Amino acid sequence: DYYKSFRKTHQEKEERWKELEKVHRRSAERLLSLALHHRGIYVKAGQQVASMDPLLPRAYTETLSVLQDQVEPHSFSDVEKTFQIEMKSHPDLSLIHISEPTRQAEIS
């Protein structure tokens, strides 16, 4: 999208900035759609991007900020089952029981 939008010449600086903002917004919306579709690590990555205010264009941080509360909590037994399935080949690894539910968004 960036290449396609900027291979044409923008005469005025203000016009170029407006076009850049549109491209940032479209790209951020694509990333949001990707994260919501694939869930899991993609939501976590989107949350990280959303928290990078000083480094990234505002279009990204604003658009992806909706992911901050998008992860539903899971019971410990669900997490434990998934862990056991995924780590079957590593019997020396185990989970430490978490006494109260913790939102996935808070685990980093």
Salt bridges, closest charged atoms under 4 A:
ASP1 OD2 - ARG26 NE 2.86
ASP1 OD2 - ARG30 NH1 3.18
GLU14 OE2 - LYS18 NZ 3.46
GLU15 OE2 - HIS10 ND1 3.40
GLU21 OE2 - ARG25 NH2 3.29
GLU62 OE1 - ARG25 NH2 3.36
GLU62 OE2 - ARG58 NE 3.76
